Amino acid sequence: MENKMPNNKGIQLLAKRCRDQFQRRENTDYYSPDDYHSAERNYVKFCVFSETGVN
C-alpha cells in the first residue's frame, strides 16, 4: 500500500501556509474587508508561484 497524497494537496498546503503568513496584525488592521480578501489572494498567488518556480 502506497501513501500518496492527491496531486493538488501540496499546493493546497502551500497556499494555506501563505495565507497564514499574510494574516498578520499589520495586514488585518490596514485593509478593509473587501480589500483584504483581494490583497490576500494576490499574496497567495505571489507566494505559490515564487515557491514553485513558475513564471
C-alpha positions in Angstrom: 0.0 0.0 0.0 1.4 3.4 -1.0 0.9 6.6 0.9 0.3 9.0 -1.9 -1.2 12.5 -1.5 -3.6 13.8 -4.1 -1.9 15.8 -6.8 -3.1 19.2 -5.5 -2.6 18.5 -1.8 0.9 20.0 -1.8 -0.3 23.2 -3.5 -3.2 23.4 -1.0 -0.8 23.1 1.9 1.5 25.7 0.4 -1.5 28.1 -0.2 -2.6 27.6 3.5 0.9 28.4 4.7 1.0 31.6 2.6 -2.5 32.6 3.8 -1.4 32.1 7.4 1.7 34.2 6.8 -0.4 37.0 5.4 -2.8 37.1 8.4 -0.7 39.5 10.4 -1.9 42.4 12.5 -0.5 45.0 10.2 -2.4 43.5 7.3 -5.7 42.9 9.1 -5.6 46.4 10.6 -4.6 48.1 7.3 -7.0 46.7 4.8 -10.8 47.0 4.6 -12.6 43.6 4.5 -13.1 43.7 0.7 -9.5 44.9 0.0 -8.1 42.4 2.5 -9.6 39.4 0.5 -8.1 40.8 -2.7 -4.7 41.5 -1.2 -4.6 38.1 0.5 -5.4 36.4 -2.8 -2.7 38.3 -4.6 -0.2 37.5 -1.9 -1.0 33.8 -2.0 -0.6 33.8 -5.8 2.8 35.5 -5.5 3.9 33.2 -2.7 2.8 30.0 -4.5 4.3 31.0 -7.8 7.6 32.1 -6.3 7.9 28.9 -4.2 7.2 26.6 -7.1 9.4 28.4 -9.6 6.5 29.0 -12.0 6.9 32.2 -14.0 
